[in-house]
Amino acid sequence: MGLTSKPTPHPTPLDDDPVDCLRLIRSRRVGAVTWHRLVQDHGSAREALLALPDVARSAGVENYAACPVEVVRHELSQGRIAGARLIIWGSPEYPPALLDLPDAPPVLWARGDSSLLHRPMVALVGARNASSLGLRMARRLAEGLGQAGLATVSGLARGIDAEAHQATLATGTVAVQAGGVDVIYPEENAALAAKIAAEGCLLSEQPMGLQPQARHFPLRNRIVAGLSRAVVVVEAAARSGSLITARTALDQGRDVFAVPGHPFDARAAGCNMLIRDGATLVRGPQDVLDGIGADVLPFPEACATDADGPQEAHMVDLPPPPPLPGPQPVRRPLADTAALHRMILDRLGPSPLAEDQLIRDLSLPPATVAAQVLTLELDGRVQRSAGGLLSRIDQA
């Protein structure tokens, strides 16, 4: 529809029919931002539906029709069969952490304990092909945060996500799905998803029965980040979905933490880049708790107990690194780096621009701009042509 400005938060009218809310978001060309703007401009989802053909016509789309009511009623029926509940933006069940997002999901399907959506949460994300040490670290972090009273949220992917969910079934875990809440992806996590539906919460904004495609995962990642007080990246390659989640978290004003790894391990490259750019280094659960200022009990690092008595902790504690001699370099905070990246990308477009002109436009030191342009090049977001010309690569 071409509506890109951020909407003003608005409460969902109490008399709004869930069918109308669902029809509006399932209508062609209506995304989350457009949904909020239409409801804000017209006062309710029903009035927005009535105005939708005229809005589409003014945007150059003729013969526009909203999503048929029969399609929505079928989705509601499928939700009941799956044991899922529909949560509308602004309703008492809706996660409060998402309310401030300009692209907050207008509707959510939930299976399981939706009260978890009102708990303070920390996201744990990372590599699908995680190393043994990465999985152990994810479990240690998840268990520690869970014992401290925080729920965990992740994306139900194999590797780090699955380990975090498994470790916090007893203390609270939320799995945000890229497809429908009744579609388990990957299939190997079907048993884990069944446990989460019984003890935690499965969550999705997508229609029932939707098979996830590549474009759906960034949308899922924004919900993972939005639900969280902080995002912790355990292992991530230099170009990965976990880094997209981290960038999204920064845009949403959330904190970002990263677990360092060996420079020769490609699975640690993304985490090491985040730490280089200012993310908080994580050695254990207490680093996360200290970073977010959580008013919770510290995690007992030494041991765990069960019916058979004390047992040795299954994770290796990493000692704090010794202080380096001499003056330390000043690191640019990660949020500042993200803001500079946005400034650079906003200045660039498909038409090449001279790097010297970019530096003049930004009125920043050449070395500062050049370093971040190189980072964006390596990230596949900026292309350099002959003669020092730069252009932006728009990601799908």
N, C-alpha and C positions, 0 to 999 in steps of 0.2 A: 504493500500500500504506500510505501515511501514515507512512513511515519517513523522517524529515527530519533526524535527528541525524547529525553527521559521523562516518564510520566510522574506526576505527583502522587504519592501514596494515597490510596483511598480505601475506605472500608467497603466490603461487599455488602450491598443492601440485603437486609434480612429476608425480604420477600422475593429475592431473586431465585428463580427456579433453576436447580442444578442442570436441568436439561438445556436451558438457555445458555448457561455458562459453558457447558460442554459443546454445544452447537457452535458457539462463537469461536472457540479456540480450534475446533476441528474444521472450520471453514477455510477454504482455499485462500492462501496469501495472508492469513492472519497468524502472526507469531505472538510471542508473549508480550513484547513491547507494544505492538499494535492493539492487542486485546486490552491492555491496561488503558491505553489512550482512548479507545472507543468507549469503554465503560465510563471513563472519567468525563469524556465529552458529552455523553448521552444519558448518563445517570444510572443506567442498569444494562445488564446483558441483553434483556429483551428489546429495549429501545435501540441498542447498538445493532442488533440483528435486523431490525426494521430499516435502519439507516444504511446498512452495509451496501446494498446495491447502488445507492446514490454516491456513497464514498468511493466505491470501486469505479463508477462511471467518471467521477471527477479525476480519478487517477488514470483514465484512459482504458479501463477494462469494461467492455460492453457485455450485456447479457449475463451478469454475475448472479449466482445463486448461492445462498448460504448452505452449510451442511444440512442435508435432510434430517428431519427429526427421527425418521426410522433408523438411520445409521447410528444415531446417538442412543436410541433406546436399545438397539442390539448390543452396543458397547456396555451399557449399564447392565444388561442381562448377563453378558459374559463376565462382568466384574462380580456379580452376585454368585455365579457358578464357581468362580475361582476363590471365593471367600475374601474378596478385596473390598475396600471402602473408598469412596470418592471423597476427597478433601478439597474444598473450594477455597480460593484465596480469601483471606479475611475471616474465615470461620474459626471457631474456637480450637478445632483440631489442627489448624494449619501451623506449620513450624514457624515460630516467631523469628528465628534467625534469617529466614528468607524474605521477610516482609519488606526490608529496606532495599531489596535488589530492584533495579529498574526493569529487569527481565525476569522477575520472579515467576515461576510456573503458575499459571492461572488455576490449574487443576492438578491434583496428584492422586494416583492410586496407591493405596497402602495395604499390604498383607502383613498381619502380625500385630505387634504391640505399638500402636501409633503414639502412645504416651511418651515413647522414647524420643519423639521429635521435639519434645519440650525440654529435654535434658541438655546440659552443656556437652558439646561434642568436639572431638579432635579427629581430623582426617588422617588416615595412614594410607599412603599410596606408594607404588613403586613398580619395579620390573616384573613382567610376567615370567621371564626366564631367570628368576632370582637365584642367587647363590645360596649355598647352605648357611653361610654366615649371615646373609641378608635375611633369610627366613627366620633364623634364630633371633636376630635383632628386632625384626618386626614383632615376633611373639613377645619378646621381653618388653618392648615399648607398650604394646597393646595391653598386656597383663598389668603392667604398672599403672597405666592411665586408668584402666578399668577399676583397679583396687583403690585408686584415688578418687573415684566417684564420677569419672568422665565416661561417657559413651563414645564408641568409635564409629566412624563412618568411612566407607570405602566403596569401590565399584564392582565387587563380586568377580573381578578378573582372577585368573590363575596367578600363582606366585604370591607376592606381598599382600595383595588385597585379601586373598583367601585365607592366608595365615592370620591376618589381623582379625578377620571375622571369626575364625575358629577359636581364637584365643579369648574372645570377649563375648561368647554366647551367654555366659552366666552373668556378666556385668553390664551388658547392653551394647548391641551393635546394630547399625543401620546399613543396609546394602542398597545403593542407588543403581538402578538398572538402565541400560541404554535402550532396550526394547520394552515391550509390554511387561507389566509386573507378573504376568503369567507365562512369560517366555524366559527360560533360563539359558543364559549364555555366559561362559561356555558350558556345554552339556555335562562336562566332567564335574561341575560344581552343583549338580542337581541335588545330591544328598545334603550338601552344605546349605543350599538355598532352602530346602525343606526344614532344616534345623532353625535357620534364621526366621522363617515364617512362623515357627512354633515358639521360639524364644526371643527373637529380636523383631526386626521390621524390614520388609522389602518395600521399596519405594520406586515409583516411576511416574513421569509426566506423560508418557507416550500412551497411545491407544492400546487397549487390550489386544493381545495377539500379534502385535507388531514385532517382526523380526528385525533386530538391530542391524544398521548399516553404518558405514564409516562416519557419515555426517552426524549420527546421533551421539557419538561418544563425547565430543566437546560439549554438547548440551548437557549430557549427564555430569561431566566434570564440573560444570558451573554450579550444579546443585550440591555435589560433594563438597566443594569449597564453601559454598554459601551456608551450608548447615553448620560449618565448623568455626570454632574460635581460632583455630590454627590448622595449617596443613603441614604434615611431616612427610618428607620424601625419604624413603629408606634406600632404594636403589633405583637409578634411572639413567638411561642412555642420554647422549647429548641431544638427540631429537626423539622425544617420547611424549606420550599422553600425560605422564606425570608432571612434566615441565609445563604443559598447557594448563594443568590444574593449578600448579604453583603460580603461573602468571595470572590466571583468573582470580586466585585468592588475593593477590596483590591489588588487582583492580577493584576487588570488593572490600579492601581495607582489612583483610585478615593477615595474620602473621604467618611467615614461612620458616620452617626448620628443615634441616637436611643432615643426614648421617654421612660422614666422610667415608671415602673408600680409597683403595690403592690406585694410584695414577695409571697403572697398566691395565686395570680392569675397566672395559668399556661400559659395564653396568654401573660404574661409579662416576662416569664422566659428568652426567647431568647434576648429580649432587655436589660434586666438587665445583662445578661452575656456579651453582647457586650460592655456595659458601663463599667463593671468590667474590661474588657480587653483593654479599652482605647478609645472606641468610644465616640464621643462628645455627651454629654447629651443635649437634646432638650426640651425647655419649650414653644417655640413658633417660628413663622417664622423668627424673627430677629436673633435667635441663628444660624439658618441655613445660613442666609445671611452673618452674621459676620464670620461664619466658612469657607465659600467658598470665602470670600472677594469680594462678588458681588458688583459691582458699580451700585447700583440701589437704588430707594427711599425706606425708611423704611416703614414697614407695619403699618398702623394706628391701633393701638391696641384698642383704646377706643370704637369706634363706627363705624357703617356704615350708609350711608344715602341712601334714595331712594326717590321716588316721594312724599311719605307721610311724609318726614322729617326724623330726626335722629331716629335710632332704636338701642336698646341695643345689644351689640355683643352677639351672641348666644353661644360663647365658654367662659368657665371660665378661666380667666387668672391665671396662676400659679405663685405665688410670688417666687422670687429667694430664695433658701434655705439659712438659716443663716449659717455663717462660723462655722465650728466645732472647738472646743478648742484644743489646743495642736498641735504638729507637725502632718502633714498629710502624709499618706503613698505615696511612689512614685509609680505611675501606669506605667506599661509597655505600650508604645504606641501600638495601635491595629495593625499597620503595622508590628511592631517588633514581636508581638505575632504570626501573620500570617506567617512571615518568619521563626520563630522557629518551628511552626507546619510543615511547608514544609521540614525543615531540618530533623525533627524527622521522618516524613513519608518517606523521601528519603532514610534514613538509614535502615528503616525496610522493610521487605518483607514477603512473605507467610511463610518462614522458621523462627522459633522463634529465637530471639536474647536476650541475657541477658541484663537486664536493666543497670547493672553496665558497661557492654561493651558499651552500647549506650551512657552513660554519658562520658566514656573515649573518645569515637569517636568524640563527640561534643565538648569536652573540655570546658564544662560549669558547673556552680555550680550544685550539685546534687539536691538541693531544687528547682532550676529553672526548670530543666528538669522534675523532678517528678510531679510538679504541672501541666505542660502542657501535660504530658503523661496522667494524670488523666482526664484532659479536653477532650483529644482525645478519651479516653475510654468511657466517658459519651456520646460523640458525635457519638459513634459507628464506629470509624475509626481505633481504635487500640484494640487488644484483648490481655488480660493478661492470661498467663497459669501458672500452678504450677511451683514453683521454680523461680519466678520473670522473666519469659520469656515473651517477647513481640513480637507480629506479627501484620502486617498491614492488615486491612480489606479493600479490594478494593471495592469501591462503583460502582454499575452499572450505 
